[in-house]
Amino acid sequence: EQLTLVGFGVDPQAQLDLATRKQWQARGGQFLQIGLRGQKGQGAFAEDMANALVPVMGVGQVAVVRPDRVVMQRGPSARTTELVSACLALLG
C-alpha cells in the first residue's frame, strides 16, 4: 500500500506496539520522522530546516499518509497504535 507513518518531532515508531508494527511492515508501511531544525533522528529522517511543517502539524503528532499525500489518520503519538490499526482495518 506504500503508506507512511510520519512523526512530527517524534519517532513515529516509539509508541507503536510490536504486533501492530509487524502488521504495518507486512503491508509495506514505512516510517518517517520529520524533526525540528537541529533535531537528530534515527532511521528515515528529514529535518524541517525552516521550522515550517512541524510547528503547524504539532510536535508529538503522528499521521498516516497515503502515496498521493492524503492524510488518512492524524493524532498524538500516544494514539499511534490505535491510528495505525484503524488504517490497517480500512485496507482489509
C-alpha positions, -999 to 999 in steps of 0.1 A, spaced: 0 0 0 31 23 5 15 41 34 39 62 56 36 67 93 51 102 98 62 115 132 64 153 137 92 160 161 88 124 174 99 90 164 68 75 148 76 40 160 82 49 196 46 44 207 37 16 182 33 -19 197 54 -47 182 24 -67 168 10 -36 150 45 -26 138 49 -61 122 14 -59 105 23 -24 92 56 -35 78 40 -66 63 16 -43 44 45 -23 31 41 5 56 71 29 60 82 53 87 95 89 85 104 113 113 103 150 105 123 168 130 127 204 141 157 223 128 188 209 146 170 178 159 186 144 153 167 113 144 172 76 136 161 57 105 143 77 78 146 113 90 140 147 74 149 180 91 124 208 89 150 234 81 126 263 81 106 251 111 75 255 89 59 220 90 65 205 125 51 236 144 20 236 121 13 199 125 23 199 162 53 184 179 45 149 191 18 143 164 18 114 140 0 110 107 -7 81 83 -1 94 48 -10 78 15 13 79 -15 -9 106 -30 -2 127 1 -37 124 16 -36 121 54 -57 91 64 -53 95 102 -37 120 125 -33 124 162 -10 124 192 18 99 193 2 82 224 -25 70 200 -1 57 173 -12 20 177 -49 30 175 -44 51 144 -23 26 125 -48 -2 135 -77 18 121 -58 23 88 -50 -14 85 -86 -23 92 -97 0 63 -73 -17 40 -88 -51 49 
